[in-house]
């Protein structure tokens, strides 16, 4: 096994605290040369903090860090990069106002002098072509104009690209969270090829199947500690969930698909076309339905949800969005959280009318609402008055769920909302969505995870901004979604 070689990275007794919160509590951890290590655990378990320490972005409080046999006493992000450590974190680090080629140059400062833009563009284009054939990204595209999935592809390609410094270890923190199944498969195949060539990888993912299939060894974290570590073949999904501190409940209970008659009797909440002039399909969602949006990432699903959100207050001829709406953004950094507000403010902002005491919002009511949802979906924080950025990425996403579900919205639009959310919480949220649907709420749910589509009554496949197929849940397979995405028809 690749993990049998000498250690490239070795942590001993690593500790890191943020005030009263102990993010890392005496962690021992290693990565061997030419090994892919999977790191799993619930939100707030310490996974990303551990990788930030390894990346040099966070200084450890106590402990020892050895890289390639050298004790790292004065460690920093610059030192980490010089040693060949690369990172792709959940919160992407690209400069939105620069082109793809210019972002490659920022990461590779050795590319300089006359013609640097052309050379930087060739470097990132060649790596994109290698990892993601058919990616659809031009090197002169502004990053801010790319979908979040394509931005993720650029970030990944940049981390694997090599100029004057080698790539010895690539850290991937939820790298497939914005990628569709086809593109995720391309990435994980590249990870295996890189490991076989001698590059080490650390893969953090809440998609347990990815970890089990891709990694040589798996490390399980809980409450800032490593609680289990073994070769991947010695784990299965049930053992991983148990080690993480949850109980595998078997396949998630699925919604009872409404019969054609019952669906026809329920009021229509949403009726829209994706492309008014070219699209022969229209999306119809009745009260109490969960309707999935699928297809390759960046093919108009998010635009459709945003159009539905706008149509609720600015109706257009032929479109119907009946009732108040709420949106759960997938790109929480750009479109979701208010970074300078507290957790309570972020949860309560969609429910201000119900939180008023006289003409003003009542802090007591706002905190009570946030606290009830903190307990309901287990947002890991000691105090909802803390800033939203004190939460891990997954817990920030939970706060966005709480914002939508605590509101009066009858239609909830979800834009790939499970990015960075741990497996146990996903199961709880699925149950919550089903309960809310049974109570009459309608959900439009775009997701890049085929497994999540099994919670939907019907699924619409998008291609090039148009709806090209409609599938029932019984017809749903990953192969069928991919085929429809490419061919434009359901086979």
C-alpha positions, 0 to 999 in steps of 0.5 A: 500500500502507498501508505507504507512509505516514510512519513511526509507529514507528521503531527504530534500532540497538536493543540489549537484553541479559539477562546474557550473552544478547543478546535484541536486537542492533542492530535497525532496524525501523519501522511506518507509519501504517495498516499491518499488520506481521507479525513472525515468527521462531523462539522466542527470536528477539527478537520479544516483547522488541522489542514489550516495548521498544515497549510501554515495559515494557522499557528498551533498552540502546542505540539510538533510538526515535522515535514519531510523529516525536518522539524518546522519551528518557524512555520508559515504559509510561505514555508508550506508552499516552498515545501510543496504543500498545496491547498484547496479549501471550502472557501475558494481563494481566487481573486474574482476580479482577475482572469483565470490566467491572472489567478494562475500567475498569482499562485505561480509568481515565478511566471514573469517577464514578457509573455507571462500572461500567455504562459500562465494561461497555458499552464492552467489550461493544460491542467484543466484539460488534464483533470476536467476534459470538456471543462468549458473554461477560457483562460481569459474569463473573469473568475467572477463570471464563472459558476461556482463549479467552474471556479472550483475546477480552476482552484483545483487545477491551480493547486495541481499545476507545477512551475518552479516548485513541486507539488508534494502534497495537495490538500482537498477540503470538500473539493467535489462540493460544487461539482456534478457527479461526472466532474467529481468522477474526473477529479477523483480519477486524477487524484488516484493518478497523482498518488500513483505518481508519488504525490500525496493527497489529503481528502476531506469529504462528507461524501463517504463513498468518495472517501472509501473508494479513493483513499488508501487510509482514513482518519476519523475526527471528533471534537478536535481529536483523532478517534480512529485511523485505519486502512480504507478497506477496513472501513465501510459506511456503517463503521465510519458513521459509528466512529464519527459519533452517529448511527447509520439508520440505513437508507434514508426514508424517501418521500411518498411520491404523490400520485398523479391524481393527488398531485393534480388536485394540489395547488400549483406553487411553481410553473416556469420555463427555463428558456421561454422561447427555446425550451419545450419543457416547463417545470411544474411544482405542486403544493407539498412536492419536492422537485429536483433540478439536476444535470451538469453543474453550471447549466442554468439550474442556479439561474432558474432558481434566481428567476423563480425567486424574482418571479415571486415578487415581479411576476412575468406572463406565463410564470407562476410562483405562488406564495412567499419564497426563501432561498438557501444559497449554495455559495454561502460566502458570496450569496448567503451569510452576512459576515459582520452579523451574529448567528442570530441576526443571520437566522432571523433576517428572513423573519423580521415581521414575526420578530417585531415588538412594536416598531422594532425587532426584539433581540429577545425574540430573535435570539429565541428563534435562533436558539430553537434552530440551533438545537433543532439542527445542531449548530455547533456554537455556545452562543447564537450571539457570536459572529457567523464567521465563528462557525465552521463552513458546514455550520454556516450552511446550517444557519442558512437552512434555519433562516429559510425554514424558520420563515413564512416561505411556502416555496423554498428554493435550494441551490445545492445547499448541502455543500460542506454539511456532514453526513449525519446532519444531511440525514436530519435535514432530509427528514426535516424537508420531508416533514415540511413538504408533508405540511404543504411546503414546496421545495425546488432543490438543485443538487449535484449529488445523485443520492440527494435526488432520491428524496425528490418526487420528480427531477428535471434535467438541465442542459445549456440553460434549458430543461431537456428531460423529466424523470420520476424518482423511480427512473432516477440513476446516475447514468440516466442523469449524465446521459440526459445531460449530454444527449438532451434526452432521457433514454 
